Amino acid sequence: MNIKTLGLPLVAAALLALAGCSTPTVVTLQNGTQYLTKDMPKANTKEGFYEFEDISGAKVKVKVNDVATVRKED
């Protein structure tokens, strides 16, 4: 076997493994608004905000106090 024959399946396996790392998450605010995100949101504790990208690609920034729950999508 040569390297080219082995390379393509290894690259495909690596891409599939990376795609499986995302965790769809539902962020629910105190007022009932829900956001579906591609990944777990990051909390910026210094500024007191959650920052995330929803499934449409829009960047969202909300205060930590405005967030009721953050949970994995069912």
PyMOL Python script that loads the backbone (N, CA, C, O; Angstrom):
from pymol import cmd

cmd.read_pdbstr("""\
ATOM      1  N   MET A   1       0.837  -1.186   0.000  1.00  0.00           N
ATOM      2  CA  MET A   1       0.000   0.000   0.000  1.00  0.00           C
ATOM      3  C   MET A   1       0.874   1.239   0.000  1.00  0.00           C
ATOM      4  O   MET A   1       1.900   1.309   0.677  1.00  0.00           O
ATOM      5  N   ASN A   2       0.443   2.190  -0.765  1.00  0.00           N
ATOM      6  CA  ASN A   2       1.212   3.429  -0.760  1.00  0.00           C
ATOM      7  C   ASN A   2       0.509   4.492   0.086  1.00  0.00           C
ATOM      8  O   ASN A   2      -0.615   4.289   0.546  1.00  0.00           O
ATOM      9  N   ILE A   3       1.167   5.599   0.280  1.00  0.00           N
ATOM     10  CA  ILE A   3       0.669   6.662   1.170  1.00  0.00           C
ATOM     11  C   ILE A   3      -0.604   7.293   0.612  1.00  0.00           C
ATOM     12  O   ILE A   3      -1.495   7.636   1.390  1.00  0.00           O
ATOM     13  N   LYS A   4      -0.723   7.457  -0.693  1.00  0.00           N
ATOM     14  CA  LYS A   4      -1.923   8.067  -1.271  1.00  0.00           C
ATOM     15  C   LYS A   4      -3.157   7.204  -1.003  1.00  0.00           C
ATOM     16  O   LYS A   4      -4.237   7.735  -0.743  1.00  0.00           O
ATOM     17  N   THR A   5      -3.010   5.907  -1.061  1.00  0.00           N
ATOM     18  CA  THR A   5      -4.132   5.006  -0.824  1.00  0.00           C
ATOM     19  C   THR A   5      -4.588   5.077   0.632  1.00  0.00           C
ATOM     20  O   THR A   5      -5.784   5.005   0.914  1.00  0.00           O
ATOM     21  N   LEU A   6      -3.656   5.215   1.534  1.00  0.00           N
ATOM     22  CA  LEU A   6      -3.984   5.316   2.956  1.00  0.00           C
ATOM     23  C   LEU A   6      -4.443   6.712   3.358  1.00  0.00           C
ATOM     24  O   LEU A   6      -5.245   6.855   4.281  1.00  0.00           O
ATOM     25  N   GLY A   7      -3.956   7.722   2.693  1.00  0.00           N
ATOM     26  CA  GLY A   7      -4.214   9.112   3.072  1.00  0.00           C
ATOM     27  C   GLY A   7      -5.669   9.519   2.981  1.00  0.00           C
ATOM     28  O   GLY A   7      -6.185  10.160   3.897  1.00  0.00           O
ATOM     29  N   LEU A   8      -6.344   9.162   1.900  1.00  0.00           N
ATOM     30  CA  LEU A   8      -7.728   9.583   1.705  1.00  0.00           C
ATOM     31  C   LEU A   8      -8.657   9.033   2.779  1.00  0.00           C
ATOM     32  O   LEU A   8      -9.444   9.802   3.330  1.00  0.00           O
ATOM     33  N   PRO A   9      -8.611   7.749   3.105  1.00  0.00           N
ATOM     34  CA  PRO A   9      -9.476   7.269   4.189  1.00  0.00           C
ATOM     35  C   PRO A   9      -9.152   7.898   5.553  1.00  0.00           C
ATOM     36  O   PRO A   9     -10.055   8.123   6.358  1.00  0.00           O
ATOM     37  N   LEU A  10      -7.889   8.176   5.811  1.00  0.00           N
ATOM     38  CA  LEU A  10      -7.527   8.812   7.070  1.00  0.00           C
ATOM     39  C   LEU A  10      -8.060  10.231   7.160  1.00  0.00           C
ATOM     40  O   LEU A  10      -8.528  10.652   8.218  1.00  0.00           O
ATOM     41  N   VAL A  11      -7.995  10.962   6.074  1.00  0.00           N
ATOM     42  CA  VAL A  11      -8.532  12.325   6.048  1.00  0.00           C
ATOM     43  C   VAL A  11     -10.051  12.291   6.242  1.00  0.00           C
ATOM     44  O   VAL A  11     -10.592  13.097   6.999  1.00  0.00           O
ATOM     45  N   ALA A  12     -10.734  11.380   5.574  1.00  0.00           N
ATOM     46  CA  ALA A  12     -12.189  11.257   5.708  1.00  0.00           C
ATOM     47  C   ALA A  12     -12.566  10.916   7.147  1.00  0.00           C
ATOM     48  O   ALA A  12     -13.528  11.471   7.678  1.00  0.00           O
ATOM     49  N   ALA A  13     -11.830  10.017   7.780  1.00  0.00           N
ATOM     50  CA  ALA A  13     -12.113   9.650   9.162  1.00  0.00           C
ATOM     51  C   ALA A  13     -11.889  10.830  10.108  1.00  0.00           C
ATOM     52  O   ALA A  13     -12.658  11.023  11.050  1.00  0.00           O
ATOM     53  N   ALA A  14     -10.856  11.608   9.867  1.00  0.00           N
ATOM     54  CA  ALA A  14     -10.575  12.777  10.704  1.00  0.00           C
ATOM     55  C   ALA A  14     -11.688  13.817  10.583  1.00  0.00           C
ATOM     56  O   ALA A  14     -12.094  14.398  11.590  1.00  0.00           O
ATOM     57  N   LEU A  15     -12.183  14.060   9.381  1.00  0.00           N
ATOM     58  CA  LEU A  15     -13.269  15.024   9.184  1.00  0.00           C
ATOM     59  C   LEU A  15     -14.551  14.554   9.862  1.00  0.00           C
ATOM     60  O   LEU A  15     -15.267  15.359  10.459  1.00  0.00           O
ATOM     61  N   LEU A  16     -14.842  13.278   9.776  1.00  0.00           N
ATOM     62  CA  LEU A  16     -16.031  12.748  10.445  1.00  0.00           C
ATOM     63  C   LEU A  16     -15.912  12.860  11.964  1.00  0.00           C
ATOM     64  O   LEU A  16     -16.896  13.147  12.646  1.00  0.00           O
ATOM     65  N   ALA A  17     -14.733  12.638  12.481  1.00  0.00           N
ATOM     66  CA  ALA A  17     -14.520  12.752  13.921  1.00  0.00           C
ATOM     67  C   ALA A  17     -14.706  14.193  14.388  1.00  0.00           C
ATOM     68  O   ALA A  17     -15.291  14.429  15.445  1.00  0.00           O
ATOM     69  N   LEU A  18     -14.221  15.148  13.619  1.00  0.00           N
ATOM     70  CA  LEU A  18     -14.388  16.553  13.971  1.00  0.00           C
ATOM     71  C   LEU A  18     -15.843  16.978  13.884  1.00  0.00           C
ATOM     72  O   LEU A  18     -16.304  17.761  14.714  1.00  0.00           O
ATOM     73  N   ALA A  19     -16.562  16.489  12.914  1.00  0.00           N
ATOM     74  CA  ALA A  19     -17.974  16.843  12.763  1.00  0.00           C
ATOM     75  C   ALA A  19     -18.793  16.322  13.934  1.00  0.00           C
ATOM     76  O   ALA A  19     -19.798  16.934  14.295  1.00  0.00           O
ATOM     77  N   GLY A  20     -18.399  15.233  14.522  1.00  0.00           N
ATOM     78  CA  GLY A  20     -19.110  14.667  15.652  1.00  0.00           C
ATOM     79  C   GLY A  20     -18.853  15.389  16.961  1.00  0.00           C
ATOM     80  O   GLY A  20     -19.488  15.072  17.967  1.00  0.00           O
ATOM     81  N   CYS A  21     -17.948  16.345  16.979  1.00  0.00           N
ATOM     82  CA  CYS A  21     -17.609  17.041  18.213  1.00  0.00           C
ATOM     83  C   CYS A  21     -18.590  18.152  18.573  1.00  0.00           C
ATOM     84  O   CYS A  21     -18.611  18.582  19.726  1.00  0.00           O
ATOM     85  N   SER A  22     -19.387  18.626  17.650  1.00  0.00           N
ATOM     86  CA  SER A  22     -20.305  19.702  17.970  1.00  0.00           C
ATOM     87  C   SER A  22     -21.454  19.170  18.821  1.00  0.00           C
ATOM     88  O   SER A  22     -21.892  18.031  18.660  1.00  0.00           O
ATOM     89  N   THR A  23     -21.929  20.016  19.725  1.00  0.00           N
ATOM     90  CA  THR A  23     -23.007  19.649  20.630  1.00  0.00           C
ATOM     91  C   THR A  23     -24.128  20.663  20.490  1.00  0.00           C
ATOM     92  O   THR A  23     -24.060  21.730  21.100  1.00  0.00           O
ATOM     93  N   PRO A  24     -25.168  20.361  19.698  1.00  0.00           N
ATOM     94  CA  PRO A  24     -26.285  21.301  19.590  1.00  0.00           C
ATOM     95  C   PRO A  24     -26.873  21.573  20.978  1.00  0.00           C
ATOM     96  O   PRO A  24     -27.116  20.649  21.755  1.00  0.00           O
ATOM     97  N   THR A  25     -27.096  22.851  21.273  1.00  0.00           N
ATOM     98  CA  THR A  25     -27.512  23.274  22.593  1.00  0.00           C
ATOM     99  C   THR A  25     -28.689  24.231  22.487  1.00  0.00           C
ATOM    100  O   THR A  25     -28.786  25.004  21.534  1.00  0.00           O
ATOM    101  N   VAL A  26     -29.587  24.175  23.471  1.00  0.00           N
ATOM    102  CA  VAL A  26     -30.708  25.104  23.553  1.00  0.00           C
ATOM    103  C   VAL A  26     -30.444  26.057  24.708  1.00  0.00           C
ATOM    104  O   VAL A  26     -30.271  25.628  25.849  1.00  0.00           O
ATOM    105  N   VAL A  27     -30.414  27.353  24.406  1.00  0.00           N
ATOM    106  CA  VAL A  27     -30.242  28.386  25.421  1.00  0.00           C
ATOM    107  C   VAL A  27     -31.607  29.045  25.610  1.00  0.00           C
ATOM    108  O   VAL A  27     -32.159  29.616  24.670  1.00  0.00           O
ATOM    109  N   THR A  28     -32.147  28.966  26.820  1.00  0.00           N
ATOM    110  CA  THR A  28     -33.445  29.566  27.119  1.00  0.00           C
ATOM    111  C   THR A  28     -33.231  30.774  28.020  1.00  0.00           C
ATOM    112  O   THR A  28     -32.569  30.685  29.054  1.00  0.00           O
ATOM    113  N   LEU A  29     -33.802  31.905  27.611  1.00  0.00           N
ATOM    114  CA  LEU A  29     -33.679  33.131  28.392  1.00  0.00           C
ATOM    115  C   LEU A  29     -34.811  33.217  29.421  1.00  0.00           C
ATOM    116  O   LEU A  29     -35.783  32.465  29.350  1.00  0.00           O
ATOM    117  N   GLN A  30     -34.675  34.133  30.364  1.00  0.00           N
ATOM    118  CA  GLN A  30     -35.678  34.335  31.409  1.00  0.00           C
ATOM    119  C   GLN A  30     -37.043  34.708  30.817  1.00  0.00           C
ATOM    120  O   GLN A  30     -38.076  34.370  31.394  1.00  0.00           O
ATOM    121  N   ASN A  31     -37.055  35.402  29.673  1.00  0.00           N
ATOM    122  CA  ASN A  31     -38.315  35.828  29.063  1.00  0.00           C
ATOM    123  C   ASN A  31     -38.933  34.748  28.169  1.00  0.00           C
ATOM    124  O   ASN A  31     -39.960  34.992  27.536  1.00  0.00           O
ATOM    125  N   GLY A  32     -38.324  33.559  28.107  1.00  0.00           N
ATOM    126  CA  GLY A  32     -38.861  32.447  27.324  1.00  0.00           C
ATOM    127  C   GLY A  32     -38.268  32.295  25.931  1.00  0.00           C
ATOM    128  O   GLY A  32     -38.515  31.286  25.271  1.00  0.00           O
ATOM    129  N   THR A  33     -37.502  33.259  25.473  1.00  0.00           N
ATOM    130  CA  THR A  33     -36.858  33.170  24.166  1.00  0.00           C
ATOM    131  C   THR A  33     -35.871  32.016  24.163  1.00  0.00           C
ATOM    132  O   THR A  33     -35.107  31.842  25.113  1.00  0.00           O
ATOM    133  N   GLN A  34     -35.885  31.227  23.093  1.00  0.00           N
ATOM    134  CA  GLN A  34     -34.957  30.104  22.988  1.00  0.00           C
ATOM    135  C   GLN A  34     -34.077  30.275  21.761  1.00  0.00           C
ATOM    136  O   GLN A  34     -34.534  30.718  20.707  1.00  0.00           O
ATOM    137  N   TYR A  35     -32.821  29.922  21.913  1.00  0.00           N
ATOM    138  CA  TYR A  35     -31.853  29.921  20.819  1.00  0.00           C
ATOM    139  C   TYR A  35     -31.315  28.504  20.670  1.00  0.00           C
ATOM    140  O   TYR A  35     -30.943  27.869  21.657  1.00  0.00           O
ATOM    141  N   LEU A  36     -31.274  28.014  19.448  1.00  0.00           N
ATOM    142  CA  LEU A  36     -30.639  26.740  19.146  1.00  0.00           C
ATOM    143  C   LEU A  36     -29.259  27.054  18.608  1.00  0.00           C
ATOM    144  O   LEU A  36     -29.117  27.758  17.607  1.00  0.00           O
ATOM    145  N   THR A  37     -28.234  26.526  19.281  1.00  0.00           N
ATOM    146  CA  THR A  37     -26.860  26.823  18.889  1.00  0.00           C
ATOM    147  C   THR A  37     -26.191  25.590  18.308  1.00  0.00           C
ATOM    148  O   THR A  37     -26.629  24.460  18.523  1.00  0.00           O
ATOM    149  N   LYS A  38     -25.121  25.834  17.568  1.00  0.00           N
ATOM    150  CA  LYS A  38     -24.351  24.745  16.970  1.00  0.00           C
ATOM    151  C   LYS A  38     -23.488  24.050  18.010  1.00  0.00           C
ATOM    152  O   LYS A  38     -23.250  22.846  17.922  1.00  0.00           O
ATOM    153  N   ASP A  39     -23.022  24.807  18.991  1.00  0.00           N
ATOM    154  CA  ASP A  39     -22.098  24.297  20.007  1.00  0.00           C
ATOM    155  C   ASP A  39     -22.456  24.876  21.367  1.00  0.00           C
ATOM    156  O   ASP A  39     -23.267  25.797  21.464  1.00  0.00           O
ATOM    157  N   MET A  40     -21.853  24.337  22.410  1.00  0.00           N
ATOM    158  CA  MET A  40     -22.073  24.847  23.756  1.00  0.00           C
ATOM    159  C   MET A  40     -21.587  26.293  23.822  1.00  0.00           C
ATOM    160  O   MET A  40     -20.463  26.582  23.412  1.00  0.00           O
ATOM    161  N   PRO A  41     -22.421  27.213  24.336  1.00  0.00           N
ATOM    162  CA  PRO A  41     -22.000  28.623  24.392  1.00  0.00           C
ATOM    163  C   PRO A  41     -20.854  28.834  25.375  1.00  0.00           C
ATOM    164  O   PRO A  41     -20.691  28.086  26.339  1.00  0.00           O
ATOM    165  N   LYS A  42     -20.071  29.864  25.107  1.00  0.00           N
ATOM    166  CA  LYS A  42     -18.949  30.201  25.971  1.00  0.00           C
ATOM    167  C   LYS A  42     -19.372  31.337  26.893  1.00  0.00           C
ATOM    168  O   LYS A  42     -19.908  32.346  26.435  1.00  0.00           O
ATOM    169  N   ALA A  43     -19.135  31.177  28.171  1.00  0.00           N
ATOM    170  CA  ALA A  43     -19.451  32.228  29.137  1.00  0.00           C
ATOM    171  C   ALA A  43     -18.216  33.091  29.351  1.00  0.00           C
ATOM    172  O   ALA A  43     -17.142  32.584  29.674  1.00  0.00           O
ATOM    173  N   ASN A  44     -18.375  34.381  29.171  1.00  0.00           N
ATOM    174  CA  ASN A  44     -17.301  35.326  29.443  1.00  0.00           C
ATOM    175  C   ASN A  44     -17.565  35.886  30.833  1.00  0.00           C
ATOM    176  O   ASN A  44     -18.324  36.843  30.984  1.00  0.00           O
ATOM    177  N   THR A  45     -16.949  35.301  31.840  1.00  0.00           N
ATOM    178  CA  THR A  45     -17.250  35.669  33.222  1.00  0.00           C
ATOM    179  C   THR A  45     -16.751  37.065  33.591  1.00  0.00           C
ATOM    180  O   THR A  45     -17.320  37.704  34.476  1.00  0.00           O
ATOM    181  N   LYS A  46     -15.722  37.537  32.944  1.00  0.00           N
ATOM    182  CA  LYS A  46     -15.222  38.881  33.244  1.00  0.00           C
ATOM    183  C   LYS A  46     -16.257  39.937  32.871  1.00  0.00           C
ATOM    184  O   LYS A  46     -16.492  40.882  33.624  1.00  0.00           O
ATOM    185  N   GLU A  47     -16.873  39.769  31.704  1.00  0.00           N
ATOM    186  CA  GLU A  47     -17.855  40.742  31.233  1.00  0.00           C
ATOM    187  C   GLU A  47     -19.277  40.366  31.634  1.00  0.00           C
ATOM    188  O   GLU A  47     -20.167  41.216  31.594  1.00  0.00           O
ATOM    189  N   GLY A  48     -19.514  39.107  32.021  1.00  0.00           N
ATOM    190  CA  GLY A  48     -20.834  38.674  32.436  1.00  0.00           C
ATOM    191  C   GLY A  48     -21.781  38.367  31.290  1.00  0.00           C
ATOM    192  O   GLY A  48     -22.984  38.600  31.409  1.00  0.00           O
ATOM    193  N   PHE A  49     -21.261  37.845  30.177  1.00  0.00           N
ATOM    194  CA  PHE A  49     -22.072  37.545  29.009  1.00  0.00           C
ATOM    195  C   PHE A  49     -21.845  36.117  28.527  1.00  0.00           C
ATOM    196  O   PHE A  49     -20.776  35.541  28.730  1.00  0.00           O
ATOM    197  N   TYR A  50     -22.867  35.558  27.886  1.00  0.00           N
ATOM    198  CA  TYR A  50     -22.730  34.346  27.085  1.00  0.00           C
ATOM    199  C   TYR A  50     -22.599  34.810  25.644  1.00  0.00           C
ATOM    200  O   TYR A  50     -23.331  35.695  25.202  1.00  0.00           O
ATOM    201  N   GLU A  51     -21.666  34.212  24.911  1.00  0.00           N
ATOM    202  CA  GLU A  51     -21.508  34.506  23.494  1.00  0.00           C
ATOM    203  C   GLU A  51     -21.618  33.205  22.716  1.00  0.00           C
ATOM    204  O   GLU A  51     -20.957  32.220  23.045  1.00  0.00           O
ATOM    205  N   PHE A  52     -22.468  33.202  21.669  1.00  0.00           N
ATOM    206  CA  PHE A  52     -22.638  32.007  20.863  1.00  0.00           C
ATOM    207  C   PHE A  52     -23.154  32.375  19.488  1.00  0.00           C
ATOM    208  O   PHE A  52     -23.553  33.511  19.232  1.00  0.00           O
ATOM    209  N   GLU A  53     -23.134  31.385  18.613  1.00  0.00           N
ATOM    210  CA  GLU A  53     -23.646  31.539  17.250  1.00  0.00           C
ATOM    211  C   GLU A  53     -24.845  30.607  17.115  1.00  0.00           C
ATOM    212  O   GLU A  53     -24.743  29.407  17.369  1.00  0.00           O
ATOM    213  N   ASP A  54     -25.995  31.180  16.707  1.00  0.00           N
ATOM    214  CA  ASP A  54     -27.170  30.321  16.554  1.00  0.00           C
ATOM    215  C   ASP A  54     -27.077  29.546  15.246  1.00  0.00           C
ATOM    216  O   ASP A  54     -26.132  29.730  14.478  1.00  0.00           O
ATOM    217  N   ILE A  55     -28.059  28.679  14.989  1.00  0.00           N
ATOM    218  CA  ILE A  55     -27.957  27.795  13.822  1.00  0.00           C
ATOM    219  C   ILE A  55     -28.052  28.534  12.500  1.00  0.00           C
ATOM    220  O   ILE A  55     -27.665  27.993  11.464  1.00  0.00           O
ATOM    221  N   SER A  56     -28.564  29.772  12.515  1.00  0.00           N
ATOM    222  CA  SER A  56     -28.616  30.547  11.272  1.00  0.00           C
ATOM    223  C   SER A  56     -27.309  31.288  11.015  1.00  0.00           C
ATOM    224  O   SER A  56     -27.135  31.896   9.959  1.00  0.00           O
ATOM    225  N   GLY A  57     -26.389  31.237  11.978  1.00  0.00           N
ATOM    226  CA  GLY A  57     -25.087  31.883  11.810  1.00  0.00           C
ATOM    227  C   GLY A  57     -24.995  33.247  12.463  1.00  0.00           C
ATOM    228  O   GLY A  57     -23.945  33.886  12.404  1.00  0.00           O
ATOM    229  N   ALA A  58     -26.086  33.717  13.092  1.00  0.00           N
ATOM    230  CA  ALA A  58     -26.069  35.019  13.753  1.00  0.00           C
ATOM    231  C   ALA A  58     -25.322  34.921  15.086  1.00  0.00           C
ATOM    232  O   ALA A  58     -25.515  33.977  15.852  1.00  0.00           O
ATOM    233  N   LYS A  59     -24.471  35.910  15.346  1.00  0.00           N
ATOM    234  CA  LYS A  59     -23.750  35.942  16.621  1.00  0.00           C
ATOM    235  C   LYS A  59     -24.653  36.599  17.660  1.00  0.00           C
ATOM    236  O   LYS A  59     -25.235  37.656  17.420  1.00  0.00           O
ATOM    237  N   VAL A  60     -24.759  35.948  18.825  1.00  0.00           N
ATOM    238  CA  VAL A  60     -25.641  36.409  19.890  1.00  0.00           C
ATOM    239  C   VAL A  60     -24.817  36.604  21.156  1.00  0.00           C
ATOM    240  O   VAL A  60     -23.943  35.797  21.474  1.00  0.00           O
ATOM    241  N   LYS A  61     -25.109  37.692  21.875  1.00  0.00           N
ATOM    242  CA  LYS A  61     -24.433  37.983  23.135  1.00  0.00           C
ATOM    243  C   LYS A  61     -25.515  38.381  24.135  1.00  0.00           C
ATOM    244  O   LYS A  61     -26.202  39.383  23.937  1.00  0.00           O
ATOM    245  N   VAL A  62     -25.673  37.604  25.208  1.00  0.00           N
ATOM    246  CA  VAL A  62     -26.691  37.892  26.217  1.00  0.00           C
ATOM    247  C   VAL A  62     -26.062  37.883  27.603  1.00  0.00           C
ATOM    248  O   VAL A  62     -25.075  37.190  27.849  1.00  0.00           O
ATOM    249  N   LYS A  63     -26.651  38.667  28.504  1.00  0.00           N
ATOM    250  CA  LYS A  63     -26.154  38.717  29.876  1.00  0.00           C
ATOM    251  C   LYS A  63     -26.384  37.374  30.555  1.00  0.00           C
ATOM    252  O   LYS A  63     -27.386  36.704  30.302  1.00  0.00           O
ATOM    253  N   VAL A  64     -25.453  36.986  31.413  1.00  0.00           N
ATOM    254  CA  VAL A  64     -25.559  35.727  32.152  1.00  0.00           C
ATOM    255  C   VAL A  64     -26.838  35.721  32.989  1.00  0.00           C
ATOM    256  O   VAL A  64     -27.487  34.681  33.105  1.00  0.00           O
ATOM    257  N   ASN A  65     -27.206  36.842  33.563  1.00  0.00           N
ATOM    258  CA  ASN A  65     -28.411  36.927  34.396  1.00  0.00           C
ATOM    259  C   ASN A  65     -29.688  36.739  33.598  1.00  0.00           C
ATOM    260  O   ASN A  65     -30.718  36.387  34.173  1.00  0.00           O
ATOM    261  N   ASP A  66     -29.653  36.963  32.293  1.00  0.00           N
ATOM    262  CA  ASP A  66     -30.834  36.809  31.441  1.00  0.00           C
ATOM    263  C   ASP A  66     -31.051  35.352  31.005  1.00  0.00           C
ATOM    264  O   ASP A  66     -32.104  35.027  30.458  1.00  0.00           O
ATOM    265  N   VAL A  67     -30.075  34.482  31.238  1.00  0.00           N
ATOM    266  CA  VAL A  67     -30.148  33.085  30.805  1.00  0.00           C
ATOM    267  C   VAL A  67     -30.786  32.233  31.907  1.00  0.00           C
ATOM    268  O   VAL A  67     -30.319  32.219  33.046  1.00  0.00           O
ATOM    269  N   ALA A  68     -31.866  31.520  31.546  1.00  0.00           N
ATOM    270  CA  ALA A  68     -32.522  30.622  32.501  1.00  0.00           C
ATOM    271  C   ALA A  68     -31.860  29.254  32.491  1.00  0.00           C
ATOM    272  O   ALA A  68     -31.500  28.731  33.546  1.00  0.00           O
ATOM    273  N   THR A  69     -31.693  28.661  31.290  1.00  0.00           N
ATOM    274  CA  THR A  69     -31.085  27.330  31.179  1.00  0.00           C
ATOM    275  C   THR A  69     -30.218  27.225  29.941  1.00  0.00           C
ATOM    276  O   THR A  69     -30.437  27.916  28.946  1.00  0.00           O
ATOM    277  N   VAL A  70     -29.234  26.352  30.020  1.00  0.00           N
ATOM    278  CA  VAL A  70     -28.404  25.950  28.880  1.00  0.00           C
ATOM    279  C   VAL A  70     -28.359  24.437  28.929  1.00  0.00           C
ATOM    280  O   VAL A  70     -27.816  23.857  29.870  1.00  0.00           O
ATOM    281  N   ARG A  71     -28.931  23.790  27.914  1.00  0.00           N
ATOM    282  CA  ARG A  71     -28.976  22.318  27.916  1.00  0.00           C
ATOM    283  C   ARG A  71     -28.738  21.777  26.525  1.00  0.00           C
ATOM    284  O   ARG A  71     -28.958  22.460  25.525  1.00  0.00           O
ATOM    285  N   LYS A  72     -28.279  20.525  26.479  1.00  0.00           N
ATOM    286  CA  LYS A  72     -28.085  19.853  25.190  1.00  0.00           C
ATOM    287  C   LYS A  72     -29.447  19.637  24.547  1.00  0.00           C
ATOM    288  O   LYS A  72     -30.441  19.380  25.226  1.00  0.00           O
ATOM    289  N   GLU A  73     -29.471  19.746  23.220  1.00  0.00           N
ATOM    290  CA  GLU A  73     -30.712  19.504  22.490  1.00  0.00           C
ATOM    291  C   GLU A  73     -31.087  18.029  22.592  1.00  0.00           C
ATOM    292  O   GLU A  73     -30.220  17.158  22.531  1.00  0.00           O
ATOM    293  N   ASP A  74     -32.379  17.750  22.748  1.00  0.00           N
ATOM    294  CA  ASP A  74     -32.849  16.358  22.849  1.00  0.00           C
ATOM    295  C   ASP A  74     -32.747  15.627  21.556  1.00  0.00           C
ATOM    296  O   ASP A  74     -33.102  14.451  21.482  1.00  0.00           O
TER     297      ASP A  74
END
""", "prot")
cmd.dss("prot")
cmd.show_as("cartoon", "prot")
cmd.util.cbc("prot")
cmd.orient("prot")
